[in-house]
Amino acid sequence: MSLHIQASRGEIAERILLPGDPLRAKYIAENYFENTKCVNELRGALCFTGTYKGVPVSAMGTGMGIPSMMIYATELCRDYGCEKLIRIGTGASFRPDIKILDIIMSQAASTTSAVNDEIFKGRFAPTADFSLLDRAYHKALSMGLDPYVGNTVCYDLLYRDDSEFNIHKWREYGVLGGEMETAGLYTVASHYGKKALSLFTVVVELAADSDVTGTSQNKTVSAEDREKGLNEMITLSLETVIE
């Protein structure tokens, strides 16, 4: 047991998927796992452990934002011995060629957050584990998927009423899209010497003149299509993490 997770040591697998939504963890457990057991309900951060193709795997909701991700990732790495952590989430595309339900693989996580400024005097660049990234990319191709791989940005604010967050500038420097947790996961995994990867399905296409990620002017996905897209990402993540 840790401060925010009530599972006993050994009840969480070394391989774990980390959706933000705890109900998505429940969905994964109910639809993909065998011999499933709920091992954490504390603070509503549901965690389930089971097997996928005979390999022990867990799925746990981490909540939204870098601080929440870092709390759970730290305790999973430090207290429960998790070795391979794959975030599966949703995010926004910054480029017009990256469409709704496309999958983005975060090779590195730029961020607008100051969270790492308290750790480093310089600037730390959180990155994915290459072996997981390489495996996921080739697994995706074998599944007939066409993922985008590159730099993403991790931000603290979803709803913005100013233009300080210049999406056009991020796009100009090759950033593919954005979400709110990856920089935290990659930083923690680097600290503990663990392997981490973040995948996200695009559920928002930004309007051409938009610098705001959370407004109605942007194109979003239907609930039915979102489920189909997330299922592809879940399968891809499970196939990657068990190898």
Secondary structure, 3 states (H helix, E strand, C coil): CCCCCCCCCCCCCCEEEECCCHHHHHHHHHHHCEEEEEEECHHHCCEEEEEECCEEEEEECCCCCHHHHHHHHHHHHHHHCCCEEEEEEEEEECCCCCCCCCEEEEEEEEECCCHHHHCCCCCCCCECCHHHHHHHHHHHHHCCCCCEEEEEEECCCCCCCCCCCCHHHHHHCCCCEEECCHHHHHHHHHHHCCEEEEEEEEEEECCCCCCCCCCCCCEECCHHHHHHHHHHHHHHHHHHHCC
